[in-house]
């Protein structure tokens, strides 16, 4: 459920509170396992979100949107957007 919280700081605080509360009822080994799962889950969540941003950027490039606007909307870095522009292989997505 915490993964639906868009603000990373609030999401992390929510997860920390849940783990702290649960730790009163868990063994140290169970607590360690949960923390490992959360780390892996967070990594996968970020990876999936990044791929989604790249998909949006590709579509924006195909639609002729500027690299500047793509960066603004997707929060991807300029190098990534320029690389995606090469992958798309179309002369769209002017710099500014």
Jmol script that loads the backbone (N, CA, C; Angstrom):
load data "model"
ATOM      1  N   UNK A   1       0.814  -1.182   0.000  1.00  0.00           N
ATOM      2  CA  UNK A   1       0.000   0.000   0.000  1.00  0.00           C
ATOM      3  C   UNK A   1       0.869   1.263   0.000  1.00  0.00           C
ATOM      4  N   UNK A   2       1.992   1.209   0.680  1.00  0.00           N
ATOM      5  CA  UNK A   2       2.853   2.392   0.764  1.00  0.00           C
ATOM      6  C   UNK A   2       3.404   2.772  -0.602  1.00  0.00           C
ATOM      7  N   UNK A   3       3.509   1.805  -1.516  1.00  0.00           N
ATOM      8  CA  UNK A   3       4.041   2.086  -2.853  1.00  0.00           C
ATOM      9  C   UNK A   3       3.165   3.074  -3.620  1.00  0.00           C
ATOM     10  N   UNK A   4       1.932   3.248  -3.201  1.00  0.00           N
ATOM     11  CA  UNK A   4       1.034   4.181  -3.892  1.00  0.00           C
ATOM     12  C   UNK A   4       1.239   5.621  -3.449  1.00  0.00           C
ATOM     13  N   UNK A   5       2.047   5.845  -2.429  1.00  0.00           N
ATOM     14  CA  UNK A   5       2.316   7.203  -1.948  1.00  0.00           C
ATOM     15  C   UNK A   5       3.368   7.819  -2.855  1.00  0.00           C
ATOM     16  N   UNK A   6       3.017   8.863  -3.608  1.00  0.00           N
ATOM     17  CA  UNK A   6       3.957   9.420  -4.587  1.00  0.00           C
ATOM     18  C   UNK A   6       5.161  10.128  -3.978  1.00  0.00           C
ATOM     19  N   UNK A   7       5.012  10.721  -2.817  1.00  0.00           N
ATOM     20  CA  UNK A   7       6.107  11.429  -2.156  1.00  0.00           C
ATOM     21  C   UNK A   7       7.021  10.395  -1.493  1.00  0.00           C
ATOM     22  N   UNK A   8       8.272  10.303  -1.979  1.00  0.00           N
ATOM     23  CA  UNK A   8       9.197   9.290  -1.473  1.00  0.00           C
ATOM     24  C   UNK A   8       9.463   9.432   0.021  1.00  0.00           C
ATOM     25  N   UNK A   9       9.575  10.637   0.509  1.00  0.00           N
ATOM     26  CA  UNK A   9       9.851  10.847   1.935  1.00  0.00           C
ATOM     27  C   UNK A   9       8.679  10.348   2.785  1.00  0.00           C
ATOM     28  N   UNK A  10       7.458  10.653   2.370  1.00  0.00           N
ATOM     29  CA  UNK A  10       6.276  10.201   3.116  1.00  0.00           C
ATOM     30  C   UNK A  10       6.141   8.685   3.028  1.00  0.00           C
ATOM     31  N   UNK A  11       6.429   8.123   1.824  1.00  0.00           N
ATOM     32  CA  UNK A  11       6.351   6.678   1.649  1.00  0.00           C
ATOM     33  C   UNK A  11       7.351   5.981   2.571  1.00  0.00           C
ATOM     34  N   UNK A  12       8.595   6.488   2.613  1.00  0.00           N
ATOM     35  CA  UNK A  12       9.612   5.888   3.458  1.00  0.00           C
ATOM     36  C   UNK A  12       9.247   5.997   4.935  1.00  0.00           C
ATOM     37  N   UNK A  13       8.663   7.128   5.322  1.00  0.00           N
ATOM     38  CA  UNK A  13       8.241   7.311   6.718  1.00  0.00           C
ATOM     39  C   UNK A  13       7.140   6.316   7.079  1.00  0.00           C
ATOM     40  N   UNK A  14       6.237   6.102   6.163  1.00  0.00           N
ATOM     41  CA  UNK A  14       5.138   5.139   6.378  1.00  0.00           C
ATOM     42  C   UNK A  14       5.695   3.727   6.542  1.00  0.00           C
ATOM     43  N   UNK A  15       6.621   3.351   5.653  1.00  0.00           N
ATOM     44  CA  UNK A  15       7.229   2.023   5.746  1.00  0.00           C
ATOM     45  C   UNK A  15       8.025   1.864   7.036  1.00  0.00           C
ATOM     46  N   UNK A  16       8.754   2.909   7.424  1.00  0.00           N
ATOM     47  CA  UNK A  16       9.540   2.850   8.652  1.00  0.00           C
ATOM     48  C   UNK A  16       8.642   2.675   9.867  1.00  0.00           C
ATOM     49  N   UNK A  17       7.529   3.393   9.879  1.00  0.00           N
ATOM     50  CA  UNK A  17       6.592   3.270  10.996  1.00  0.00           C
ATOM     51  C   UNK A  17       5.991   1.867  11.058  1.00  0.00           C
ATOM     52  N   UNK A  18       5.662   1.319   9.903  1.00  0.00           N
ATOM     53  CA  UNK A  18       5.085  -0.030   9.868  1.00  0.00           C
ATOM     54  C   UNK A  18       6.087  -1.068  10.357  1.00  0.00           C
ATOM     55  N   UNK A  19       7.335  -0.939   9.920  1.00  0.00           N
ATOM     56  CA  UNK A  19       8.370  -1.884  10.347  1.00  0.00           C
ATOM     57  C   UNK A  19       8.643  -1.719  11.840  1.00  0.00           C
ATOM     58  N   UNK A  20       8.687  -0.487  12.326  1.00  0.00           N
ATOM     59  CA  UNK A  20       8.930  -0.249  13.752  1.00  0.00           C
ATOM     60  C   UNK A  20       7.824  -0.863  14.600  1.00  0.00           C
ATOM     61  N   UNK A  21       6.589  -0.690  14.171  1.00  0.00           N
ATOM     62  CA  UNK A  21       5.461  -1.264  14.908  1.00  0.00           C
ATOM     63  C   UNK A  21       5.516  -2.794  14.854  1.00  0.00           C
ATOM     64  N   UNK A  22       5.773  -3.330  13.673  1.00  0.00           N
ATOM     65  CA  UNK A  22       5.820  -4.778  13.515  1.00  0.00           C
ATOM     66  C   UNK A  22       6.989  -5.398  14.271  1.00  0.00           C
ATOM     67  N   UNK A  23       8.075  -4.641  14.412  1.00  0.00           N
ATOM     68  CA  UNK A  23       9.272  -5.198  15.066  1.00  0.00           C
ATOM     69  C   UNK A  23       9.018  -5.595  16.520  1.00  0.00           C
ATOM     70  N   UNK A  24       7.996  -5.026  17.114  1.00  0.00           N
ATOM     71  CA  UNK A  24       7.645  -5.410  18.493  1.00  0.00           C
ATOM     72  C   UNK A  24       7.131  -6.838  18.547  1.00  0.00           C
ATOM     73  N   UNK A  25       6.644  -7.353  17.420  1.00  0.00           N
ATOM     74  CA  UNK A  25       6.020  -8.671  17.393  1.00  0.00           C
ATOM     75  C   UNK A  25       6.797  -9.686  16.556  1.00  0.00           C
ATOM     76  N   UNK A  26       7.891  -9.242  15.936  1.00  0.00           N
ATOM     77  CA  UNK A  26       8.670 -10.124  15.064  1.00  0.00           C
ATOM     78  C   UNK A  26       9.997 -10.489  15.706  1.00  0.00           C
ATOM     79  N   UNK A  27      10.534 -11.625  15.274  1.00  0.00           N
ATOM     80  CA  UNK A  27      11.886 -11.969  15.681  1.00  0.00           C
ATOM     81  C   UNK A  27      12.858 -11.113  14.862  1.00  0.00           C
ATOM     82  N   UNK A  28      14.103 -11.043  15.310  1.00  0.00           N
ATOM     83  CA  UNK A  28      15.115 -10.259  14.571  1.00  0.00           C
ATOM     84  C   UNK A  28      15.283 -10.799  13.153  1.00  0.00           C
ATOM     85  N   UNK A  29      15.216 -12.093  12.986  1.00  0.00           N
ATOM     86  CA  UNK A  29      15.362 -12.704  11.664  1.00  0.00           C
ATOM     87  C   UNK A  29      14.194 -12.321  10.760  1.00  0.00           C
ATOM     88  N   UNK A  30      12.972 -12.345  11.281  1.00  0.00           N
ATOM     89  CA  UNK A  30      11.799 -11.942  10.502  1.00  0.00           C
ATOM     90  C   UNK A  30      11.886 -10.474  10.103  1.00  0.00           C
ATOM     91  N   UNK A  31      12.322  -9.641  11.042  1.00  0.00           N
ATOM     92  CA  UNK A  31      12.469  -8.213  10.771  1.00  0.00           C
ATOM     93  C   UNK A  31      13.511  -7.985   9.663  1.00  0.00           C
ATOM     94  N   UNK A  32      14.626  -8.716   9.758  1.00  0.00           N
ATOM     95  CA  UNK A  32      15.678  -8.607   8.738  1.00  0.00           C
ATOM     96  C   UNK A  32      15.138  -9.012   7.367  1.00  0.00           C
ATOM     97  N   UNK A  33      14.371 -10.091   7.311  1.00  0.00           N
ATOM     98  CA  UNK A  33      13.796 -10.553   6.045  1.00  0.00           C
ATOM     99  C   UNK A  33      12.853  -9.519   5.440  1.00  0.00           C
ATOM    100  N   UNK A  34      12.041  -8.906   6.268  1.00  0.00           N
ATOM    101  CA  UNK A  34      11.115  -7.880   5.779  1.00  0.00           C
ATOM    102  C   UNK A  34      11.882  -6.688   5.224  1.00  0.00           C
ATOM    103  N   UNK A  35      12.922  -6.266   5.919  1.00  0.00           N
ATOM    104  CA  UNK A  35      13.721  -5.132   5.445  1.00  0.00           C
ATOM    105  C   UNK A  35      14.395  -5.443   4.110  1.00  0.00           C
ATOM    106  N   UNK A  36      14.852  -6.675   3.922  1.00  0.00           N
ATOM    107  CA  UNK A  36      15.454  -7.077   2.650  1.00  0.00           C
ATOM    108  C   UNK A  36      14.419  -7.041   1.523  1.00  0.00           C
ATOM    109  N   UNK A  37      13.221  -7.536   1.807  1.00  0.00           N
ATOM    110  CA  UNK A  37      12.154  -7.518   0.805  1.00  0.00           C
ATOM    111  C   UNK A  37      11.805  -6.079   0.423  1.00  0.00           C
ATOM    112  N   UNK A  38      11.753  -5.199   1.413  1.00  0.00           N
ATOM    113  CA  UNK A  38      11.444  -3.797   1.134  1.00  0.00           C
ATOM    114  C   UNK A  38      12.515  -3.158   0.254  1.00  0.00           C
ATOM    115  N   UNK A  39      13.772  -3.476   0.497  1.00  0.00           N
ATOM    116  CA  UNK A  39      14.852  -2.923  -0.321  1.00  0.00           C
ATOM    117  C   UNK A  39      14.726  -3.392  -1.761  1.00  0.00           C
ATOM    118  N   UNK A  40      14.498  -4.682  -1.953  1.00  0.00           N
ATOM    119  CA  UNK A  40      14.349  -5.239  -3.301  1.00  0.00           C
ATOM    120  C   UNK A  40      13.098  -4.673  -3.954  1.00  0.00           C
ATOM    121  N   UNK A  41      12.019  -4.589  -3.213  1.00  0.00           N
ATOM    122  CA  UNK A  41      10.767  -4.050  -3.748  1.00  0.00           C
ATOM    123  C   UNK A  41      10.918  -2.610  -4.183  1.00  0.00           C
ATOM    124  N   UNK A  42      11.623  -1.822  -3.391  1.00  0.00           N
ATOM    125  CA  UNK A  42      11.839  -0.417  -3.729  1.00  0.00           C
ATOM    126  C   UNK A  42      12.663  -0.296  -4.997  1.00  0.00           C
ATOM    127  N   UNK A  43      13.685  -1.134  -5.118  1.00  0.00           N
ATOM    128  CA  UNK A  43      14.523  -1.130  -6.319  1.00  0.00           C
ATOM    129  C   UNK A  43      13.684  -1.473  -7.550  1.00  0.00           C
ATOM    130  N   UNK A  44      12.869  -2.520  -7.447  1.00  0.00           N
ATOM    131  CA  UNK A  44      12.024  -2.922  -8.580  1.00  0.00           C
ATOM    132  C   UNK A  44      10.999  -1.850  -8.914  1.00  0.00           C
ATOM    133  N   UNK A  45      10.429  -1.231  -7.898  1.00  0.00           N
ATOM    134  CA  UNK A  45       9.456  -0.166  -8.121  1.00  0.00           C
ATOM    135  C   UNK A  45      10.097   0.986  -8.894  1.00  0.00           C
ATOM    136  N   UNK A  46      11.298   1.395  -8.489  1.00  0.00           N
ATOM    137  CA  UNK A  46      12.011   2.471  -9.180  1.00  0.00           C
ATOM    138  C   UNK A  46      12.365   2.076 -10.606  1.00  0.00           C
ATOM    139  N   UNK A  47      12.763   0.824 -10.800  1.00  0.00           N
ATOM    140  CA  UNK A  47      13.113   0.333 -12.134  1.00  0.00           C
ATOM    141  C   UNK A  47      11.896   0.354 -13.057  1.00  0.00           C
ATOM    142  N   UNK A  48      10.774  -0.098 -12.564  1.00  0.00           N
ATOM    143  CA  UNK A  48       9.542  -0.112 -13.361  1.00  0.00           C
ATOM    144  C   UNK A  48       9.089   1.306 -13.656  1.00  0.00           C
ATOM    145  N   UNK A  49       9.165   2.186 -12.670  1.00  0.00           N
ATOM    146  CA  UNK A  49       8.767   3.581 -12.881  1.00  0.00           C
ATOM    147  C   UNK A  49       9.655   4.238 -13.925  1.00  0.00           C
ATOM    148  N   UNK A  50      10.962   3.955 -13.898  1.00  0.00           N
ATOM    149  CA  UNK A  50      11.894   4.524 -14.865  1.00  0.00           C
ATOM    150  C   UNK A  50      11.572   4.039 -16.277  1.00  0.00           C
ATOM    151  N   UNK A  51      11.253   2.757 -16.423  1.00  0.00           N
ATOM    152  CA  UNK A  51      10.892   2.228 -17.742  1.00  0.00           C
ATOM    153  C   UNK A  51       9.603   2.882 -18.246  1.00  0.00           C
ATOM    154  N   UNK A  52       8.672   3.129 -17.342  1.00  0.00           N
ATOM    155  CA  UNK A  52       7.434   3.804 -17.723  1.00  0.00           C
ATOM    156  C   UNK A  52       7.704   5.219 -18.223  1.00  0.00           C
ATOM    157  N   UNK A  53       8.610   5.920 -17.551  1.00  0.00           N
ATOM    158  CA  UNK A  53       8.984   7.270 -17.983  1.00  0.00           C
ATOM    159  C   UNK A  53       9.614   7.229 -19.366  1.00  0.00           C
ATOM    160  N   UNK A  54      10.440   6.216 -19.605  1.00  0.00           N
ATOM    161  CA  UNK A  54      11.080   6.096 -20.913  1.00  0.00           C
ATOM    162  C   UNK A  54      10.051   5.811 -22.005  1.00  0.00           C
ATOM    163  N   UNK A  55       9.054   4.993 -21.702  1.00  0.00           N
ATOM    164  CA  UNK A  55       7.987   4.728 -22.669  1.00  0.00           C
ATOM    165  C   UNK A  55       7.231   6.007 -23.019  1.00  0.00           C
ATOM    166  N   UNK A  56       6.942   6.808 -21.996  1.00  0.00           N
ATOM    167  CA  UNK A  56       6.260   8.089 -22.221  1.00  0.00           C
ATOM    168  C   UNK A  56       7.137   9.000 -23.073  1.00  0.00           C
ATOM    169  N   UNK A  57       8.427   9.049 -22.764  1.00  0.00           N
ATOM    170  CA  UNK A  57       9.353   9.895 -23.520  1.00  0.00           C
ATOM    171  C   UNK A  57       9.402   9.465 -24.988  1.00  0.00           C
ATOM    172  N   UNK A  58       9.426   8.169 -25.243  1.00  0.00           N
ATOM    173  CA  UNK A  58       9.441   7.681 -26.630  1.00  0.00           C
ATOM    174  C   UNK A  58       8.194   8.145 -27.382  1.00  0.00           C
ATOM    175  N   UNK A  59       7.049   8.027 -26.735  1.00  0.00           N
ATOM    176  CA  UNK A  59       5.800   8.457 -27.376  1.00  0.00           C
ATOM    177  C   UNK A  59       5.794   9.964 -27.620  1.00  0.00           C
ATOM    178  N   UNK A  60       6.320  10.710 -26.666  1.00  0.00           N
ATOM    179  CA  UNK A  60       6.392  12.164 -26.833  1.00  0.00           C
ATOM    180  C   UNK A  60       7.321  12.527 -27.986  1.00  0.00           C
ATOM    181  N   UNK A  61       8.438  11.806 -28.120  1.00  0.00           N
ATOM    182  CA  UNK A  61       9.354  12.037 -29.230  1.00  0.00           C
ATOM    183  C   UNK A  61       8.665  11.747 -30.561  1.00  0.00           C
ATOM    184  N   UNK A  62       7.943  10.649 -30.615  1.00  0.00           N
ATOM    185  CA  UNK A  62       7.221  10.295 -31.850  1.00  0.00           C
ATOM    186  C   UNK A  62       6.164  11.342 -32.194  1.00  0.00           C
ATOM    187  N   UNK A  63       5.633  11.992 -31.160  1.00  0.00           N
ATOM    188  CA  UNK A  63       4.609  13.019 -31.374  1.00  0.00           C
ATOM    189  C   UNK A  63       5.222  14.370 -31.715  1.00  0.00           C
ATOM    190  N   UNK A  64       6.571  14.455 -31.707  1.00  0.00           N
ATOM    191  CA  UNK A  64       7.236  15.691 -32.075  1.00  0.00           C
ATOM    192  C   UNK A  64       7.451  16.663 -30.938  1.00  0.00           C
ATOM    193  N   UNK A  65       7.332  16.200 -29.712  1.00  0.00           N
ATOM    194  CA  UNK A  65       7.531  17.072 -28.552  1.00  0.00           C
ATOM    195  C   UNK A  65       9.014  17.404 -28.399  1.00  0.00           C
ATOM    196  N   UNK A  66       9.302  18.557 -27.821  1.00  0.00           N
ATOM    197  CA  UNK A  66      10.684  18.981 -27.646  1.00  0.00           C
ATOM    198  C   UNK A  66      11.361  18.195 -26.524  1.00  0.00           C
ATOM    199  N   UNK A  67      12.671  18.055 -26.624  1.00  0.00           N
ATOM    200  CA  UNK A  67      13.450  17.378 -25.589  1.00  0.00           C
ATOM    201  C   UNK A  67      13.275  18.114 -24.264  1.00  0.00           C
ATOM    202  N   UNK A  68      13.254  19.427 -24.307  1.00  0.00           N
ATOM    203  CA  UNK A  68      13.071  20.223 -23.090  1.00  0.00           C
ATOM    204  C   UNK A  68      11.771  19.849 -22.380  1.00  0.00           C
ATOM    205  N   UNK A  69      10.681  19.770 -23.118  1.00  0.00           N
ATOM    206  CA  UNK A  69       9.383  19.429 -22.494  1.00  0.00           C
ATOM    207  C   UNK A  69       9.359  17.995 -22.001  1.00  0.00           C
ATOM    208  N   UNK A  70      10.013  17.104 -22.737  1.00  0.00           N
ATOM    209  CA  UNK A  70      10.064  15.710 -22.299  1.00  0.00           C
ATOM    210  C   UNK A  70      10.804  15.611 -20.973  1.00  0.00           C
ATOM    211  N   UNK A  71      11.913  16.317 -20.860  1.00  0.00           N
ATOM    212  CA  UNK A  71      12.660  16.347 -19.600  1.00  0.00           C
ATOM    213  C   UNK A  71      11.789  16.928 -18.491  1.00  0.00           C
ATOM    214  N   UNK A  72      11.086  17.996 -18.812  1.00  0.00           N
ATOM    215  CA  UNK A  72      10.231  18.675 -17.835  1.00  0.00           C
ATOM    216  C   UNK A  72       9.134  17.745 -17.315  1.00  0.00           C
ATOM    217  N   UNK A  73       8.505  16.991 -18.203  1.00  0.00           N
ATOM    218  CA  UNK A  73       7.376  16.146 -17.796  1.00  0.00           C
ATOM    219  C   UNK A  73       7.783  14.789 -17.214  1.00  0.00           C
ATOM    220  N   UNK A  74       8.856  14.204 -17.747  1.00  0.00           N
ATOM    221  CA  UNK A  74       9.233  12.863 -17.290  1.00  0.00           C
ATOM    222  C   UNK A  74      10.281  12.873 -16.181  1.00  0.00           C
ATOM    223  N   UNK A  75      10.972  14.000 -16.024  1.00  0.00           N
ATOM    224  CA  UNK A  75      12.065  14.128 -15.051  1.00  0.00           C
ATOM    225  C   UNK A  75      13.258  13.222 -15.400  1.00  0.00           C
ATOM    226  N   UNK A  76      13.327  12.763 -16.653  1.00  0.00           N
ATOM    227  CA  UNK A  76      14.498  12.030 -17.120  1.00  0.00           C
ATOM    228  C   UNK A  76      15.609  13.030 -17.408  1.00  0.00           C
ATOM    229  N   UNK A  77      16.863  12.588 -17.356  1.00  0.00           N
ATOM    230  CA  UNK A  77      17.960  13.502 -17.659  1.00  0.00           C
ATOM    231  C   UNK A  77      18.112  13.657 -19.176  1.00  0.00           C
ATOM    232  N   UNK A  78      18.783  14.730 -19.571  1.00  0.00           N
ATOM    233  CA  UNK A  78      18.920  15.078 -20.982  1.00  0.00           C
ATOM    234  C   UNK A  78      19.586  13.954 -21.779  1.00  0.00           C
ATOM    235  N   UNK A  79      20.630  13.360 -21.231  1.00  0.00           N
ATOM    236  CA  UNK A  79      21.351  12.298 -21.934  1.00  0.00           C
ATOM    237  C   UNK A  79      20.436  11.120 -22.237  1.00  0.00           C
ATOM    238  N   UNK A  80      19.594  10.759 -21.282  1.00  0.00           N
ATOM    239  CA  UNK A  80      18.670   9.646 -21.480  1.00  0.00           C
ATOM    240  C   UNK A  80      17.684   9.962 -22.597  1.00  0.00           C
ATOM    241  N   UNK A  81      17.136  11.174 -22.580  1.00  0.00           N
ATOM    242  CA  UNK A  81      16.163  11.560 -23.607  1.00  0.00           C
ATOM    243  C   UNK A  81      16.830  11.592 -24.985  1.00  0.00           C
ATOM    244  N   UNK A  82      18.046  12.107 -25.055  1.00  0.00           N
ATOM    245  CA  UNK A  82      18.748  12.135 -26.339  1.00  0.00           C
ATOM    246  C   UNK A  82      19.045  10.725 -26.835  1.00  0.00           C
ATOM    247  N   UNK A  83      19.368   9.815 -25.930  1.00  0.00           N
ATOM    248  CA  UNK A  83      19.588   8.414 -26.307  1.00  0.00           C
ATOM    249  C   UNK A  83      18.282   7.796 -26.819  1.00  0.00           C
ATOM    250  N   UNK A  84      17.192   8.085 -26.152  1.00  0.00           N
ATOM    251  CA  UNK A  84      15.898   7.576 -26.602  1.00  0.00           C
ATOM    252  C   UNK A  84      15.540   8.139 -27.972  1.00  0.00           C
ATOM    253  N   UNK A  85      15.922   9.381 -28.204  1.00  0.00           N
ATOM    254  CA  UNK A  85      15.674  10.012 -29.494  1.00  0.00           C
ATOM    255  C   UNK A  85      16.402   9.233 -30.602  1.00  0.00           C
ATOM    256  N   UNK A  86      17.620   8.809 -30.321  1.00  0.00           N
ATOM    257  CA  UNK A  86      18.371   8.001 -31.290  1.00  0.00           C
ATOM    258  C   UNK A  86      17.693   6.654 -31.509  1.00  0.00           C
ATOM    259  N   UNK A  87      17.210   6.042 -30.427  1.00  0.00           N
ATOM    260  CA  UNK A  87      16.531   4.747 -30.523  1.00  0.00           C
ATOM    261  C   UNK A  87      15.260   4.838 -31.348  1.00  0.00           C
ATOM    262  N   UNK A  88      14.509   5.914 -31.136  1.00  0.00           N
ATOM    263  CA  UNK A  88      13.255   6.099 -31.862  1.00  0.00           C
ATOM    264  C   UNK A  88      13.543   6.244 -33.356  1.00  0.00           C
ATOM    265  N   UNK A  89      14.697   6.866 -33.654  1.00  0.00           N
ATOM    266  CA  UNK A  89      15.138   6.956 -35.034  1.00  0.00           C
ATOM    267  C   UNK A  89      14.360   7.922 -35.895  1.00  0.00           C
ATOM    268  N   UNK A  90      13.681   8.831 -35.268  1.00  0.00           N
ATOM    269  CA  UNK A  90      12.926   9.824 -36.019  1.00  0.00           C
ATOM    270  C   UNK A  90      13.477  11.204 -35.691  1.00  0.00           C
ATOM    271  N   UNK A  91      13.430  12.097 -36.647  1.00  0.00           N
ATOM    272  CA  UNK A  91      14.020  13.433 -36.437  1.00  0.00           C
ATOM    273  C   UNK A  91      13.136  14.369 -35.621  1.00  0.00           C
ATOM    274  N   UNK A  92      12.356  13.790 -34.723  1.00  0.00           N
ATOM    275  CA  UNK A  92      11.481  14.625 -33.898  1.00  0.00           C
ATOM    276  C   UNK A  92      12.162  14.973 -32.604  1.00  0.00           C
ATOM    277  N   UNK A  93      11.496  15.729 -31.761  1.00  0.00           N
ATOM    278  CA  UNK A  93      12.003  16.061 -30.437  1.00  0.00           C
ATOM    279  C   UNK A  93      13.168  17.027 -30.507  1.00  0.00           C
ATOM    280  N   UNK A  94      12.933  18.188 -31.080  1.00  0.00           N
ATOM    281  CA  UNK A  94      13.982  19.188 -31.161  1.00  0.00           C
ATOM    282  C   UNK A  94      14.430  19.584 -29.773  1.00  0.00           C
ATOM    283  N   UNK A  95      15.649  20.114 -29.656  1.00  0.00           N
ATOM    284  CA  UNK A  95      16.198  20.412 -28.335  1.00  0.00           C
ATOM    285  C   UNK A  95      15.373  21.406 -27.540  1.00  0.00           C
ATOM    286  N   UNK A  96      14.977  22.496 -28.104  1.00  0.00           N
ATOM    287  CA  UNK A  96      14.226  23.500 -27.325  1.00  0.00           C
ATOM    288  C   UNK A  96      12.925  23.850 -27.962  1.00  0.00           C
TER     289      UNK A  96
END
end "model"
wireframe off; spacefill off
backbone 0.3
color backbone group
